[in-house]
Amino acid sequence: MARLLYSLLFYLALPLVLLRLWRRSRKAPAYAERLGERFGFGAERSERPLWIHAVSVGETLAIAPLVELLLARQPQLPILLTTTTPTGAERVRALFGDRVEHRYCPYDLPDALNRFLKRTDPRGLIVVETELWPNMIAACAARQLPVLVANARLSARSARGYHRFGVLTRPLLRQLSLVAAQHASDGERFVALGLPLERLQVTGSIKFDIRLPADIEQHGEALRQSWGAGRPVLVAGSTHEGEEQALLAMLPALRQEHPQLLLVLVPRHPERFDRVAELAQQQGYRTARRSLADVDTDSEVYIGDTMGELVKFYAAADLCFVGGSLIERGGHNPLEPAMLGKPVLMGSQVFNFAEICRQLAEAGGLTLAESEDQLQEHLARLLANPKRAQQQGLAARQFVAANQGALEQLYQLVAEQIGPS
C-alpha cells in the first residue's frame, strides 16, 4: 500500500519533474535529449546484459574500476550502464566508448521500469553507492533478478532520511540480494534500517582502487609549464555556488604573500562554467579558461571549464581543495588528489565521505577547516611551508596505498551474485 501511494504521488508530480528537466535543459541542452529513455523506451536487447546504475559523474568514476575488471575478465558479458545526468552519460562515453551501452535510467514509475526491463532483459542489477528506489528494486525482485549495492555508503544524515520513510525503506532493503558496504558504520546503518545482517558484506571502498592514467604526471607538468613554471598553484575541484566566491575573496591576502599564486577553479557542474568565469572577471582578476587555451603567466585565476580533466588539474597543483565541503553538500571525493600525493584541504561538510575523510585526516593527509577564515589560514600556512605540504601529500598517498584491495573483493561478490547465465 505504501509503495502504491508513493507511485501515485510520483505520477502526480510528474509534470513538475518534467518542468524541472526542461528548465535544466535551458542551461544544459543535453537534459532534453533521449527523453524516451527516462520512460523506459529504447531498443530491445537480444543478449541479457548486466545492468549497472550510477547516478552521475562521481558514481560513474567510482564504479569504473569494477567495469574495467568485468570487461577484462568476462569479455562475453554485455554491460548496460545507466545514469540520470548528461554529465554522467558523457563520462560513460569517455571512459568506455562503445564497450558498454549507456541509457538514461527510467523514472521510478512502475510502467517505465516494466518497459525498461522488458526491453533490456538484464540478468541482474548493480546499484552504485546508495541510489535506492522502491519501484526499481521491487520490479527487479518481481523478476527474481539479483540486486547488489556496490561500494555502498550511508551517512547518518541519509539514514535519518530513509528512517522517516521506513514503511518504504524496510521492504526495499529486504529485497536486496547483497550490500557491499564501504565501512562498518555504513553497514550498521543499513542493518538498523532493516537490511538482513546476512546480506551485508563490508568490503572497503573501491574508490581506493582507482587507476590513474600512466602519463598523468606528465600532463600535470605540461599544465604547470603553460601556467608559468615555479609559481604556486591552488586547485579547487568540484566547487559549488558560494565556494568560488569564498576562494576568490581569499585570493588577495594569499597573493600578498605569494604574488605568483594561481587559483584554478573547476566547478562541479558545466552549466556554471560561464558564471564562474564572469564572477572572477567582475572581481578584477586576470582570468583564463581551459576551453579557450588563453592562459599566460600573468593569469591570476584559471577556469577548468572542460569535462574529464579534473585529475590533470590536481596533478598540476601544489595544494588541492575539494569542493562541496564549505556548503552543505557533503563534500566530494578527496582520494584522487590524495593518490597523486597532494596535500588535500576541505571544509567541515564532508558527510558524504565522512569515514574516508576522518581516516585521511587522522593519517595526516587531509586538513579540515571549520570556516572560510580557517581555510584561508590553513592555505596560507601550507603555502608558506612547502616542506610541510609535501609531508602531508606523502601521508595522503601512503593512506590510499594502504587501503587498496576492495575491488577484488567486490568483483568476487558480483561474480557470485550476478554471474553469467
C-alpha positions in Angstrom: 0.0 0.0 0.0 2.8 2.4 0.9 4.5 1.9 -2.5 1.2 2.3 -4.3 0.7 5.7 -2.6 4.3 6.6 -3.4 3.8 5.7 -7.1 0.6 7.7 -7.3 2.3 10.8 -5.8 5.2 10.3 -8.3 2.7 10.3 -11.2 1.0 13.4 -9.9 4.4 15.1 -9.5 5.5 14.1 -13.0 4.6 17.5 -14.6 6.8 19.2 -12.1 9.6 16.7 -12.7 9.4 17.4 -16.5 9.3 21.1 -15.9 12.4 20.9 -13.8 14.0 18.8 -16.6 13.1 21.5 -19.2 14.4 24.3 -17.0 17.7 22.4 -16.6 17.9 21.8 -20.4 17.9 25.6 -20.9 21.3 25.7 -19.4 22.4 22.2 -20.4 20.6 21.2 -23.6 21.6 17.5 -23.2 18.9 17.2 -20.5 16.3 17.4 -23.3 17.8 14.6 -25.3 16.8 11.0 -25.3 13.7 11.8 -23.2 12.1 8.5 -24.1 14.7 6.5 -22.2 13.6 8.2 -19.0 10.2 6.4 -19.6 11.8 3.0 -20.4 11.8 3.3 -24.1 14.8 2.2 -26.2 15.9 -0.7 -28.4 15.3 -4.2 -27.2 18.3 -6.3 -26.3 19.0 -9.8 -27.7 21.6 -10.6 -25.0 21.0 -10.3 -21.3 23.2 -7.5 -20.0 24.4 -6.8 -16.5 22.7 -3.6 -15.6 24.8 -1.1 -13.6 23.2 2.1 -12.3 25.4 5.1 -11.5 23.7 8.4 -10.8 26.2 10.9 -12.2 29.9 11.6 -12.7 31.1 10.7 -9.2 29.3 7.3 -9.1 30.5 6.5 -12.7 34.1 7.2 -11.7 33.6 5.1 -8.6 32.4 2.1 -10.4 34.8 2.4 -13.4 37.4 0.1 -11.9 34.9 -2.7 -11.5 33.5 -2.2 -15.0 37.0 -2.4 -16.4 37.7 -5.6 -14.4 34.4 -7.1 -15.7 35.3 -6.2 -19.3 38.8 -7.8 -18.9 37.8 -11.0 -17.2 34.3 -11.6 -18.7 34.5 -10.1 -22.2 31.4 -12.0 -23.2 29.3 -10.3 -20.6 27.3 -7.3 -22.0 27.1 -4.3 -19.7 24.4 -1.7 -19.7 25.3 1.3 -17.7 22.6 3.9 -16.7 22.9 7.4 -15.3 20.4 10.1 -14.6 22.5 13.1 -15.7 24.1 14.1 -19.1 27.4 14.7 -17.4 27.3 11.1 -16.2 26.5 10.0 -19.7 29.5 11.9 -21.0 31.7 10.2 -18.5 30.5 6.8 -19.6 31.2 7.6 -23.2 34.7 9.0 -22.4 35.7 6.0 -20.2 34.2 3.1 -22.1 33.3 4.2 -25.6 31.2 1.5 -27.3 32.4 -1.2 -24.9 29.3 -0.7 -22.8 25.9 0.6 -23.6 24.6 3.7 -22.0 21.0 4.7 -21.4 19.3 7.1 -19.1 17.7 5.4 -16.1 13.9 5.3 -16.2 12.0 7.3 -13.7 10.9 5.3 -10.7 7.4 4.6 -12.1 6.1 1.1 -12.5 5.2 1.3 -16.2 8.6 2.9 -17.1 10.5 0.3 -15.2 8.5 -2.6 -16.6 9.0 -1.3 -20.1 12.7 -0.9 -19.5 13.1 -4.3 -18.0 11.1 -6.0 -20.8 13.2 -4.3 -23.5 16.6 -4.8 -21.9 16.1 -8.1 -20.0 19.0 -7.7 -17.6 20.4 -10.7 -15.7 20.9 -8.5 -12.6 21.4 -5.0 -11.2 24.3 -3.4 -9.5 23.4 -0.1 -7.8 26.4 2.2 -7.1 26.6 3.6 -3.6 23.1 4.4 -2.4 20.7 5.1 -5.3 17.8 3.0 -4.0 14.4 3.5 -5.5 11.3 1.5 -4.2 9.8 0.6 -7.6 13.2 -0.1 -9.2 14.1 -2.7 -6.5 10.5 -4.1 -6.4 10.5 -4.6 -10.2 13.7 -6.5 -10.1 12.5 -8.6 -7.2 9.3 -9.5 -9.1 11.5 -10.9 -11.9 13.8 -12.6 -9.4 16.8 -10.5 -10.5 19.6 -10.3 -8.0 20.3 -6.7 -6.8 23.7 -5.8 -5.3 24.5 -2.4 -3.9 28.2 -1.9 -4.6 30.5 0.5 -2.8 27.6 1.3 -0.6 27.7 4.2 1.7 25.0 5.6 4.0 25.7 8.7 6.0 24.0 9.4 9.3 22.1 12.2 7.6 20.9 10.0 4.8 20.0 7.2 7.2 17.7 9.7 9.1 16.0 10.5 5.8 15.4 6.8 5.0 14.2 6.2 8.5 11.5 8.8 8.1 10.1 6.7 5.2 10.6 3.4 6.9 7.4 2.0 5.5 9.1 2.1 2.1 12.7 1.5 3.2 12.2 -1.7 5.1 10.6 -3.7 2.3 13.1 -2.3 -0.2 16.1 -3.4 1.9 14.7 -6.9 2.4 14.5 -7.3 -1.4 18.2 -6.6 -1.9 20.5 -9.6 -2.5 23.6 -8.1 -1.0 25.0 -4.8 0.2 28.8 -4.4 -0.2 29.4 -1.5 2.3 32.4 0.8 2.3 32.8 0.9 6.1 31.4 -0.9 9.1 29.5 2.2 10.1 27.7 2.3 6.7 26.7 -1.3 7.1 25.4 -0.8 10.7 23.1 1.9 9.4 21.8 -0.3 6.6 21.1 -3.1 9.1 19.4 -0.7 11.6 17.0 0.3 8.7 16.0 -3.2 8.0 18.7 -5.0 5.9 19.1 -8.6 7.0 22.5 -8.9 8.6 23.4 -12.0 6.5 23.1 -9.8 3.3 25.8 -7.4 4.4 29.5 -7.5 3.5 32.0 -4.8 4.5 34.5 -4.6 1.6 36.0 -1.2 1.9 35.8 1.5 -0.7 36.7 0.6 -4.3 37.5 4.3 -4.8 40.9 3.5 -3.3 41.5 1.2 -6.3 41.0 3.9 -9.0 43.8 3.6 -11.5 45.1 7.0 -12.7 46.4 7.4 -16.3 50.1 6.3 -16.5 51.0 9.7 -18.0 49.1 11.8 -15.6 52.2 13.4 -14.0 53.4 14.4 -17.5 50.1 16.0 -18.1 50.3 17.9 -14.8 53.8 19.1 -15.6 52.7 20.3 -19.1 50.0 22.3 -17.4 52.4 23.9 -15.0 54.7 24.9 -17.8 51.8 26.6 -19.6 50.8 28.4 -16.4 54.4 29.5 -15.6 57.0 27.2 -14.1 57.8 27.7 -10.5 54.6 29.6 -9.4 52.5 28.1 -6.6 49.2 26.6 -7.8 46.0 26.1 -5.8 43.4 23.8 -7.5 39.8 24.0 -6.2 38.0 21.0 -7.7 34.2 20.2 -7.9 33.2 23.6 -6.4 29.6 24.8 -5.9 27.8 28.1 -5.7 29.3 30.1 -2.8 32.6 28.3 -2.7 34.1 30.1 -5.7 33.1 33.4 -4.1 34.8 32.4 -0.9 38.0 31.3 -2.6 38.2 34.5 -4.7 37.7 36.5 -1.6 40.8 34.8 0.0 43.0 35.3 -3.0 44.2 38.9 -2.4 45.5 38.0 1.1 47.1 34.8 -0.2 48.7 36.6 -3.2 50.0 39.4 -0.9 52.5 36.8 0.5 52.7 34.7 -2.7 52.3 37.2 -5.6 52.6 34.5 -8.3 49.9 32.2 -6.8 47.4 30.9 -9.4 43.9 29.8 -8.4 42.4 27.1 -10.6 38.6 26.8 -10.2 36.9 23.7 -11.5 33.1 23.9 -11.0 31.3 20.7 -10.4 28.6 21.4 -13.0 29.4 22.5 -16.5 26.4 24.8 -16.7 28.1 27.0 -14.2 31.4 27.4 -16.1 30.4 30.8 -17.7 29.0 32.2 -14.5 32.2 31.4 -12.5 34.4 32.9 -15.2 32.2 36.1 -15.2 32.5 36.2 -11.4 36.3 36.1 -11.4 36.4 38.8 -14.2 33.9 41.0 -12.4 36.2 41.0 -9.3 39.0 42.3 -11.5 41.1 39.1 -11.7 43.1 38.3 -14.9 41.1 35.2 -15.9 41.9 32.5 -18.4 39.8 29.5 -19.4 41.0 26.0 -20.3 38.4 25.8 -23.2 39.9 28.9 -24.8 43.5 27.9 -24.3 44.2 31.6 -23.5 46.3 31.1 -20.4 49.5 33.1 -19.9 51.9 33.6 -17.0 50.1 36.7 -15.9 46.8 34.9 -15.2 45.6 35.1 -11.6 42.5 32.8 -12.0 42.2 29.8 -14.4 38.8 28.2 -15.0 38.9 24.5 -15.7 35.8 24.5 -18.0 36.3 21.2 -19.7 34.9 17.8 -18.8 37.1 14.9 -17.5 40.2 16.8 -16.8 40.0 17.4 -13.1 42.6 14.8 -12.3 45.0 16.6 -14.6 44.5 19.8 -12.7 45.1 18.1 -9.4 48.3 16.6 -10.9 49.5 20.1 -11.6 48.7 21.5 -8.1 50.7 22.3 -5.1 47.5 22.4 -2.9 44.1 20.8 -3.6 40.8 22.0 -2.2 37.9 19.6 -2.7 34.6 21.3 -3.1 31.1 20.7 -1.8 32.5 20.9 1.7 32.2 24.6 2.6 28.5 24.4 2.0 26.0 21.6 3.0 26.6 19.3 0.0 28.6 16.7 1.9 31.8 17.1 0.1 33.3 15.2 -2.9 35.9 12.5 -3.3 39.3 13.5 -1.8 41.1 10.4 -2.9 42.2 11.4 -6.4 44.4 14.3 -5.2 45.5 12.1 -2.3 46.6 9.3 -4.8 48.7 12.0 -6.5 50.5 12.8 -3.3 48.9 16.2 -3.0 48.0 17.9 0.4 44.2 18.0 0.5 42.0 20.6 2.1 38.2 20.5 2.7 35.6 22.4 4.7 33.7 20.7 7.5 30.7 19.5 5.5 32.1 16.1 4.4 29.2 13.8 5.5 29.2 12.1 2.0 32.7 10.8 2.7 32.7 11.0 6.5 34.7 7.9 7.2 37.2 8.4 4.4 37.8 12.0 5.5 38.1 11.1 9.1 40.7 8.4 8.4 42.6 10.5 5.8 42.8 13.4 8.3 44.0 11.1 11.1 46.7 9.8 8.7 47.9 13.4 8.2 46.8 13.7 4.5 43.8 15.9 4.9 43.3 19.3 6.6 39.7 20.1 7.5 38.5 23.7 8.0 35.6 24.7 10.2 35.1 28.0 8.5 36.2 30.1 5.4 38.6 32.0 7.7 40.2 28.8 9.0 40.5 27.5 5.4 42.4 30.7 4.5 44.7 30.2 7.5 45.4 26.6 6.5 46.1 27.6 2.9 48.5 30.4 4.0 50.3 28.0 6.4 50.9 25.4 3.7 51.9 27.8 1.1 54.5 29.3 3.5 55.8 25.9 4.4 56.3 23.7 1.2 58.1 21.0 3.2 55.1 20.6 5.4 52.8 20.5 2.4 55.0 17.8 0.8 54.8 15.7 4.0 51.1 16.0 4.1 50.9 14.9 0.4 53.1 11.9 1.1 50.9 10.9 4.0 47.9 11.1 1.7 49.5 8.9 -0.9 50.5 6.3 1.7 47.0 6.3 3.2 45.5 5.5 -0.2 48.0 2.7 -0.9 47.3 1.1 2.5 43.6 0.9 1.8 43.6 -0.6 -1.6 42.2 -4.1 -2.3 38.4 -3.7 -2.1 38.0 -4.0 -5.8 38.9 -7.7 -5.9 36.6 -8.5 -3.1 33.7 -6.7 -4.8 34.4 -8.5 -8.1 34.2 -11.9 -6.4 30.9 -10.9 -4.8 29.5 -9.8 -8.1 30.6 -13.0 -9.8 28.8 -15.0 -7.1 25.6 -13.0 -7.1 25.3 -12.0 -10.7 27.4 -14.4 -12.8 26.8 -15.3 -16.5 23.6 -17.2 -17.0 
